Amino acid sequence: MTNSRAVSVRFPAGFSYVAGSARIDGVPTEPAVAGRELIWRDLSVDGGARHTLVLLLAVGAGVSEGEFVNRVQATHQLTGTALSNEATARVR
């Protein structure tokens, strides 16, 4: 186990994070919010483990119909090196 992992979610323009909605493996875990990116730092996870991240995003009034992509990836928080593949979720 290590504490040098960070997970970040990047979401499309026009969406905003609903504070208090994030859960990692069912446990409420608030991220740092930096513009359109959510960041969870100092996570202790095994490299081969599988985890579930759930959160709510609100759609702004200026967002038109279409398909949008949210992206998530684990990185080494000191070097920024990718520690996982990038996962995506498409929303309509």
N, CA and C of each residue as an Amber inpcrd file, in Angstrom:
protein
   276
   0.8540000  -1.1750000   0.0000000   0.0000000   0.0000000   0.0000000
   0.8990000   1.2360000   0.0000000   0.3750000   2.2960000  -0.5980000
   1.1430000   3.5220000  -0.6850000   0.2220000   4.7260000  -0.5280000
   0.7720000   5.8320000  -0.0780000  -0.0190000   7.0570000   0.0580000
   0.3320000   8.0700000  -1.0080000   0.9870000   7.6480000  -2.0730000
   1.4120000   8.5990000  -3.0940000   0.5010000   8.6060000  -4.3090000
  -0.6810000   8.0390000  -4.1770000  -1.6100000   7.9900000  -5.3050000
  -2.6480000   9.1030000  -5.1980000  -2.9590000   9.6340000  -6.3480000
  -4.0400000  10.6130000  -6.4460000  -4.9640000  10.1450000  -7.5560000
  -6.2310000  10.4730000  -7.4330000  -7.2000000  10.1770000  -8.4750000
  -7.8170000  11.4950000  -8.8910000  -7.9050000  11.7030000 -10.1960000
  -8.5150000  12.9460000 -10.6780000  -9.6170000  12.6370000 -11.6780000
 -10.6600000  13.4350000 -11.6060000 -11.7860000  13.3630000 -12.5360000
 -11.8460000  14.6920000 -13.2620000 -11.9040000  14.6340000 -14.5820000
 -12.0620000  15.8350000 -15.4060000 -13.4310000  15.7550000 -16.0750000
 -14.2080000  16.8200000 -15.9190000 -15.5640000  16.7940000 -16.4700000
 -15.7460000  17.9460000 -17.4600000 -16.7170000  17.8190000 -18.3630000
 -16.9190000  18.7950000 -19.4400000 -17.3330000  20.1810000 -18.9440000
 -17.0720000  21.1640000 -19.7750000 -17.4980000  22.5420000 -19.5060000
 -19.0160000  22.5760000 -19.3640000 -19.5010000  23.4270000 -18.4570000
 -20.9360000  23.5730000 -18.2460000 -21.4840000  22.6950000 -17.1430000
 -20.6730000  21.7710000 -16.6420000 -21.0790000  20.8960000 -15.5450000
 -20.4020000  21.3820000 -14.2680000 -21.0000000  21.0970000 -13.1180000
 -20.3690000  21.4450000 -11.8450000 -20.5830000  20.3090000 -10.8470000
 -19.5950000  20.1240000  -9.9920000 -19.6390000  19.0780000  -8.9800000
 -20.6500000  19.4390000  -7.8960000 -21.4510000  18.4760000  -7.4690000
 -22.4080000  18.6660000  -6.3750000 -21.6750000  18.3060000  -5.0770000
 -21.3330000  19.3210000  -4.2970000 -20.5710000  19.1200000  -3.0580000
 -21.2470000  18.1010000  -2.1530000 -20.4460000  17.2160000  -1.5780000
 -20.9370000  16.2140000  -0.6510000 -21.4160000  14.9260000  -1.3090000
 -21.3670000  14.8590000  -2.6380000 -21.9180000  13.6910000  -3.3290000
 -20.9010000  12.5780000  -3.5940000 -19.6130000  12.8460000  -3.4670000
 -18.5910000  11.8610000  -3.8460000 -18.4760000  10.7230000  -2.8350000
 -18.3530000   9.5120000  -3.3810000 -18.1560000   8.3030000  -2.5760000
 -17.0840000   7.4530000  -3.2570000 -16.1540000   6.9510000  -2.4830000
 -15.1900000   5.9670000  -2.9770000 -15.4640000   4.6910000  -2.2130000
 -15.8540000   3.6620000  -2.9530000 -16.2420000   2.3760000  -2.3510000
 -17.3110000   2.5720000  -1.2810000 -18.2540000   3.4910000  -1.5400000
 -19.3700000   3.7310000  -0.6360000 -19.0810000   4.6560000   0.5270000
 -17.8330000   5.1120000   0.6620000 -17.4420000   5.9780000   1.7800000
 -17.4080000   7.4310000   1.3070000 -18.1400000   8.3370000   1.9810000
 -18.0920000   9.7530000   1.5970000 -16.6490000  10.2600000   1.6500000
 -16.1800000  10.8140000   0.5380000 -14.7960000  11.2840000   0.4300000
 -14.7740000  12.5120000  -0.4590000 -14.6510000  13.6950000   0.1280000
 -14.6760000  14.9330000  -0.6400000 -13.3470000  15.1650000  -1.3650000
 -13.4280000  15.5810000  -2.6250000 -12.2310000  15.9160000  -3.3820000
 -11.8790000  17.3890000  -3.2340000 -10.6610000  17.7260000  -3.6560000
 -10.3100000  19.1270000  -3.8620000 -10.8840000  19.4820000  -5.2320000
 -11.4410000  20.6820000  -5.3680000 -12.0230000  21.1070000  -6.6340000
 -11.1190000  22.1630000  -7.2370000 -10.6790000  21.9190000  -8.4810000
  -9.8160000  22.8580000  -9.1990000 -10.4170000  23.0790000 -10.5830000
 -11.3150000  24.0470000 -10.6980000 -11.9780000  24.2890000 -11.9760000
 -12.8670000  23.1160000 -12.3350000 -12.5770000  22.4790000 -13.4780000
 -13.3520000  21.3250000 -13.9330000 -12.6570000  20.0210000 -13.5850000
 -11.8410000  20.0320000 -12.5590000 -11.1520000  18.8180000 -12.1320000
 -11.3800000  18.5900000 -10.6420000 -11.6320000  17.3250000 -10.2950000
 -11.7710000  16.9120000  -8.9040000 -10.5640000  16.0460000  -8.5880000
  -9.9330000  16.2660000  -7.4280000  -8.7110000  15.5320000  -7.1000000
  -8.8040000  14.9780000  -5.6850000  -8.5640000  13.6740000  -5.5680000
  -8.4520000  13.0140000  -4.2720000  -6.9850000  12.6620000  -4.0990000
  -6.3340000  13.1960000  -3.0690000  -4.9050000  12.9560000  -2.8390000
  -4.7230000  12.0080000  -1.6490000  -3.5060000  11.4820000  -1.5400000
  -3.1130000  10.6320000  -0.4080000  -4.0100000   9.4160000  -0.2450000
  -4.3750000   8.7980000  -1.3620000  -5.1850000   7.5870000  -1.2910000
  -4.2960000   6.3760000  -1.0620000  -4.7220000   5.4950000  -0.2000000
  -4.0200000   4.2420000   0.0340000  -4.7910000   3.1350000  -0.6650000
  -4.2770000   2.7050000  -1.8030000  -4.9240000   1.6440000  -2.5710000
  -3.8650000   0.6810000  -3.0840000  -4.2370000  -0.5840000  -3.1870000
  -3.3580000  -1.5730000  -3.7880000  -3.3730000  -1.3780000  -5.2910000
  -2.2280000  -1.5860000  -5.9200000  -2.0960000  -1.3780000  -7.3580000
  -3.0780000  -2.1620000  -8.1980000  -3.3630000  -3.4060000  -7.8620000
  -4.2480000  -4.2270000  -8.6720000  -5.6860000  -4.2240000  -8.2030000
  -6.0010000  -3.4250000  -7.1990000  -7.3470000  -3.4240000  -6.6170000
  -8.3420000  -2.7080000  -7.5300000  -9.6020000  -3.0380000  -7.3640000
 -10.6820000  -2.3880000  -8.1010000 -11.5020000  -1.5560000  -7.1200000
 -11.7970000  -0.3070000  -7.4910000 -12.5440000   0.5960000  -6.6240000
 -13.6630000   1.2630000  -7.4110000 -14.6880000   1.6960000  -6.6960000
 -15.8230000   2.3570000  -7.3210000 -15.8900000   3.7980000  -6.8380000
 -15.9610000   4.7260000  -7.7940000 -16.0670000   6.1470000  -7.5100000
 -17.4130000   6.6200000  -8.0580000 -18.2280000   7.2220000  -7.1810000
 -19.5450000   7.7260000  -7.5690000 -19.6110000   9.1910000  -7.1610000
 -20.1530000  10.0270000  -8.0510000 -20.3370000  11.4410000  -7.7320000
 -21.4480000  12.0010000  -8.5940000 -21.9490000  13.1490000  -8.1990000
 -22.9980000  13.8290000  -8.9670000 -22.4450000  15.1040000  -9.5850000
 -22.8260000  15.3360000 -10.8380000 -22.5150000  16.5850000 -11.5140000
 -23.8270000  17.2400000 -11.9030000 -23.9160000  18.5440000 -11.7340000
 -25.0980000  19.2950000 -12.1630000 -24.8330000  19.8560000 -13.5540000
 -25.8590000  19.8380000 -14.3730000 -25.7550000  20.3560000 -15.7370000
 -26.1830000  21.8170000 -15.7340000 -25.3160000  22.6850000 -16.2420000
 -25.6160000  24.1050000 -16.2880000 -26.6170000  24.4580000 -17.3750000
 -27.2440000  25.6130000 -17.2520000 -28.2750000  26.0520000 -18.1900000
 -27.7440000  26.2270000 -19.6080000 -26.4630000  26.5000000 -19.7720000
 -25.8910000  26.7390000 -21.0990000 -25.4620000  25.4830000 -21.8350000
 -25.6650000  24.3230000 -21.2540000 -25.2370000  23.0750000 -21.8920000
 -26.3130000  22.6150000 -22.8740000 -25.8980000  22.4040000 -24.1240000
 -26.8510000  21.9520000 -25.1400000 -26.9300000  20.4340000 -25.1490000
 -27.9010000  19.9090000 -25.8990000 -28.0410000  18.4600000 -26.0150000
 -26.7990000  17.8870000 -26.6700000 -26.4660000  16.6640000 -26.2970000
 -25.3220000  16.0040000 -26.9030000 -24.7350000  14.9730000 -25.9710000
 -23.5840000  14.4720000 -26.3620000 -22.8820000  13.4760000 -25.5690000
 -21.6500000  14.1250000 -24.9620000 -21.4090000  13.8650000 -23.6850000
 -20.2830000  14.4560000 -22.9620000 -19.4930000  13.3390000 -22.2910000
 -18.1980000  13.5710000 -22.0920000 -17.3260000  12.5340000 -21.5520000
 -16.6510000  13.0200000 -20.2730000 -16.7810000  12.2220000 -19.2140000
 -16.0410000  12.4350000 -17.9680000 -14.8440000  11.4950000 -18.0170000
 -13.6980000  11.9190000 -17.4860000 -12.4810000  11.1130000 -17.5180000
 -11.8960000  10.9980000 -16.1160000 -11.3760000   9.8160000 -15.7850000
 -10.7670000   9.6000000 -14.4690000  -9.4880000   8.7870000 -14.6380000
  -8.4760000   9.1160000 -13.8150000  -7.2050000   8.3980000 -13.8760000
  -6.4850000   8.5180000 -12.5370000  -5.7920000   7.4440000 -12.1620000
  -4.9380000   7.4630000 -10.9750000  -3.5360000   7.8760000 -11.4030000
  -2.9170000   8.7360000 -10.6130000  -1.5620000   9.2030000 -10.9090000
  -0.7140000   9.1950000  -9.6490000   0.5990000   9.2400000  -9.8440000
   1.5110000   9.4220000  -8.7170000   1.4350000  10.8970000  -8.3810000
   1.0700000  11.2390000  -7.1520000   0.7910000  12.6430000  -6.8490000
   2.0230000  13.5240000  -6.8200000   3.2230000  12.9520000  -6.7040000
   4.4330000  13.7790000  -6.7160000   4.9670000  13.9960000  -8.1190000
   4.9130000  12.9670000  -8.9620000   5.4880000  13.0670000 -10.3020000
   4.4640000  13.2920000 -11.3980000   3.1800000  12.9860000 -11.1210000
   2.1470000  13.1060000 -12.1290000   2.1060000  11.9400000 -13.1030000
   2.9550000  10.9310000 -12.8830000   2.9970000   9.7540000 -13.7480000
   1.7070000   8.9590000 -13.6280000   1.1650000   8.5450000 -14.7630000
  -0.0650000   7.7480000 -14.7710000   0.1840000   6.3950000 -14.1170000
  -0.7020000   6.0050000 -13.2050000  -0.6200000   4.7100000 -12.5310000
  -1.7540000   3.7950000 -12.9660000  -2.6400000   4.3070000 -13.8010000
  -3.7560000   3.4980000 -14.3000000  -4.0810000   3.9450000 -15.7080000
  -4.8890000   3.1510000 -16.3680000  -5.4440000   3.5960000 -17.6360000
  -6.4600000   4.6920000 -17.3410000  -6.8300000   5.4440000 -18.3520000
  -7.8620000   6.4570000 -18.1950000  -9.2190000   5.7990000 -18.4320000
 -10.1150000   5.9520000 -17.4670000 -11.4760000   5.4320000 -17.6100000
 -12.3660000   6.6000000 -18.0590000 -13.3850000   6.2890000 -18.8330000
 -14.3020000   7.3250000 -19.2820000 -15.7450000   6.9040000 -19.0300000
 -16.5870000   7.9010000 -18.8770000 -18.0310000   7.6690000 -18.7530000
 -18.7180000   8.6820000 -19.6630000 -19.5380000   8.1990000 -20.5690000
 -20.2760000   9.0670000 -21.4850000 -21.6710000   9.3300000 -20.9280000
 -22.0800000  10.5810000 -21.0150000 -23.4130000  10.9700000 -20.5490000
 -24.1270000  11.7190000 -21.6560000 -25.4510000  11.6100000 -21.6550000
 -26.2890000  12.3310000 -22.6340000 -27.2100000  13.2590000 -21.8890000
